[in-house]
Structures are given as structure tokens and as C-alpha cells.
Amino acid sequence: MESTKNREKILVLCYKKCSTCQKALKWLDEQGIAYETREIKEKNPTKEELEGWYRKSGLALKRFFNTSGNLYKELSLKDKLPQMTEDEQLALLATDGMLVKRPLVVAGDVVLTGFKEGEWKEKLSH
């Protein structure tokens, strides 16, 4: 566990039935990176958490939405998000964990949405 000794614990928000989340956790295990998981459906991130992570991440807020999820499509968010304020979007994300892109990784100042091995290797393997 050498790689994480100088860093706060990595938090991975995931959904246990999500194959991408399973792949991401397997990758972390293979890299010997310590982490803790939080079930996104049962313990949805709060608006405050989401806002903090969004500000830290430097990512577009849209990257925090699970755009391929059923709920996103049912709510027609593709058309609605551009008309919503950041505050409204963050409040909406906080209503249901299934709207949030997963896995969502928070590691100190690093926030990652989705699993892209190259990006994870660059940001998490030190």
C-alpha cells in the first residue's frame, strides 16, 4: 500500500451492479491502491458534497451526470440541463444517486468521474 501512504483515503462512490464500477474496483485492487466504497444508490452524495467535488475537479458539471442512465433519459435531461443553473443541476444530482456518473472517485484534490484507465493511472498511481 506504498502508493497511498501520503494521501487521504480514496473514496469511490459506486453502484454494485454496475460493471464499470466493478472493473474500476478490480483495477484499484490490482494497483494495490487502498480505497473505501460508498454505495451511491443508498447513500447519495449531498448537494454540498457534489458542489465541493465539482469545484475541485475542474470538470464541466455535465461530466457528473450519468448521461447513459435510464433516469437521465426519462427526465429528458439532455434538453433540460442547458437551461438549468449550476445550483439547480447540483440540487437535481443530489436527489438520486442513479443520476450521478459512476464510479466517482474523490482522492484529496483529485476528483474523477467514470473509469478511464489512463486517466486513473495518471492521477492515482504515485
Secondary structure as UniProt FT lines:
FT   HELIX           2..4
FT   TURN            5..6
FT   STRAND          10..14
FT   TURN            16..17
FT   HELIX           19..31
FT   STRAND          35..39
FT   TURN            40..42
FT   HELIX           47..57
FT   HELIX           61..64
FT   TURN            67..68
FT   HELIX           70..74
FT   TURN            75..76
FT   HELIX           77..80
FT   HELIX           81..83
FT   HELIX           86..93
FT   TURN            94..95
FT   HELIX           97..99
FT   STRAND          104..107
FT   TURN            108..109
FT   STRAND          110..113
FT   HELIX           117..124
//
